């Protein structure tokens, strides 16, 4: 939504209010560092506000408004206001963003860089990207290309698999308990 303001010094000035000119970067709140993603964002030349929740990753930026941790209310506010969310491949963040209908560029933390204890985030990335939920980012030098792709990307509506999982779990428990009688 644009608001026109008329003043003597500036006949018409457009200010964007709530115009989704925000990119929200979130690294989660774990004790795992992820400076590679922040370094890639820092290299971008954008005319948008970038707010980053960095968790345990210390990072100084000239382009991002850095917050180590946010209250739940602040986090929710930025998730809702963001035009694009750039995040680690954490399931909780991904599902929350999908439930908000957000376009997300998702990058996995990798064991070889000491960003996690294993490479399970690659599996998360693969699953959500092949199903059309997210834009995957493995080559951080391609972040600008992914932002271009995001302009036309519409994430698939998220459908939880919990009911199916619970049914299979119940069936397996029933099979095992019947087998052991």
C-alpha positions in Angstrom: 0.0 0.0 0.0 1.5 3.4 -1.0 0.8 6.6 1.0 1.2 9.9 -0.7 2.4 12.7 1.4 2.3 16.4 0.3 4.6 18.9 1.9 5.9 22.3 0.9 9.4 21.0 0.3 8.4 17.9 -1.6 5.1 18.1 -3.5 4.6 14.3 -3.6 6.7 11.7 -1.9 5.8 8.1 -1.8 6.5 6.1 1.3 5.9 2.4 1.2 4.1 1.3 4.3 3.6 -2.5 4.7 4.7 -2.9 1.1 6.7 -6.1 1.9 10.0 -4.4 1.2 11.6 -6.6 3.8 13.8 -9.7 3.6 14.0 -11.6 6.9 17.0 -13.9 7.4 16.7 -16.4 10.3 19.4 -18.9 11.4 17.4 -20.3 14.3 18.4 -20.3 17.9 20.6 -23.4 18.2 24.2 -23.3 19.3 25.3 -24.0 15.7 27.1 -21.1 13.8 26.2 -20.3 10.2 28.2 -17.3 9.0 28.3 -18.6 5.4 24.7 -17.7 4.8 25.1 -14.2 6.4 28.2 -13.6 4.3 26.3 -14.4 1.1 23.5 -12.0 2.1 26.0 -9.3 2.9 27.3 -9.5 -0.7 23.9 -8.7 -2.1 23.1 -5.3 -3.6 19.5 -4.7 -2.7 17.3 -1.8 -2.1 15.4 -3.5 0.7 15.5 -3.6 4.4 17.1 -6.8 5.6 16.6 -8.0 9.2 18.6 -11.0 10.4 18.0 -13.1 13.5 21.5 -14.7 13.9 21.2 -16.8 17.0 24.7 -17.9 18.2 26.4 -16.6 15.0 28.3 -13.4 15.7 28.2 -11.2 12.6 28.8 -7.5 11.9 26.9 -6.1 9.0 26.7 -2.8 7.1 23.6 -4.0 5.2 21.5 -6.0 7.7 19.8 -5.1 11.0 21.2 -7.8 13.2 19.4 -9.4 16.2 21.0 -12.3 17.9 17.7 -13.4 19.4 14.1 -12.1 19.0 11.0 -12.5 21.2 8.4 -14.8 19.7 6.2 -11.8 18.9 9.1 -10.0 17.1 10.0 -13.2 15.2 6.3 -13.7 14.2 6.0 -10.1 13.1 9.1 -10.3 10.8 8.0 -13.6 9.4 4.6 -12.2 8.5 5.9 -8.9 7.1 8.7 -10.4 5.0 8.5 -10.5 1.2 11.1 -13.3 1.3 12.5 -15.4 4.1 16.1 -16.6 3.8 16.7 -19.4 6.3 18.6 -22.5 7.4 16.9 -25.8 6.7 15.2 -26.1 10.0 11.9 -27.9 9.8 10.1 -25.6 12.3 11.0 -22.4 10.4 10.2 -23.9 7.1 6.7 -25.2 8.2 5.9 -21.9 9.9 6.8 -20.0 6.8 4.8 -22.3 4.6 1.8 -21.9 6.8 2.1 -18.2 6.3 2.3 -18.7 2.5 5.8 -17.2 2.4 8.4 -17.6 -0.3 11.5 -19.1 1.3 15.1 -19.5 0.1 16.5 -22.3 2.3 20.2 -23.2 2.8 21.4 -26.3 4.6 24.0 -26.2 7.4 26.8 -28.6 6.6 28.9 -30.8 8.8 32.1 -30.2 6.9 31.9 -26.5 7.9 31.1 -27.4 11.6 27.6 -25.9 11.1 25.9 -29.0 12.3 26.7 -32.5 13.7 25.6 -34.2 10.4 24.1 -33.3 7.1 20.4 -34.0 7.8 19.6 -30.5 6.6 20.5 -31.6 3.1 17.7 -34.2 3.3 15.3 -31.6 4.6 16.2 -29.3 1.8 15.8 -32.0 -0.8 12.4 -33.1 0.5 10.9 -29.6 0.7 12.3 -28.4 -2.6 11.3 -31.5 -4.7 7.8 -31.0 -3.4 7.7 -27.4 -4.6 7.6 -25.8 -1.1 10.9 -23.9 -1.1 13.7 -22.5 -3.2 16.9 -24.5 -2.3 20.2 -22.8 -1.9 23.3 -25.0 -1.9 25.7 -22.8 -3.9 25.8 -19.6 -1.9 27.3 -17.6 -4.8 23.9 -18.1 -6.5 21.8 -16.3 -3.9 21.2 -13.3 -6.2 19.8 -15.7 -8.8 17.6 -17.4 -6.2 16.2 -14.0 -5.3 15.4 -13.4 -8.9 13.7 -16.8 -9.1 11.7 -15.9 -6.0 9.9 -13.1 -7.8 7.9 -15.7 -9.7 7.9 -18.5 -7.2 4.6 -19.5 -5.5 5.2 -22.1 -2.8 2.9 -25.1 -2.8 0.4 -25.1 0.0 1.8 -27.1 2.8 -0.1 -30.3 3.7 1.0 -32.0 6.9 1.8 -35.7 6.8 1.3 -36.2 10.5 -2.0 -38.1 10.3 -0.4 -40.5 7.8 2.7 -40.9 10.0 0.6 -41.6 13.1 -1.5 -44.2 11.3 1.6 -46.0 10.1 3.0 -45.8 13.6 -0.2 -47.2 15.1 -0.3 -50.0 12.5 3.3 -50.9 13.3 2.7 -50.9 17.1 -0.4 -53.1 16.6 1.6 -55.5 14.3 4.5 -55.8 16.8 2.2 -56.3 19.8 0.1 -58.9 18.0 3.3 -60.7 16.9 4.6 -60.9 20.4 1.5 -62.4 22.0 
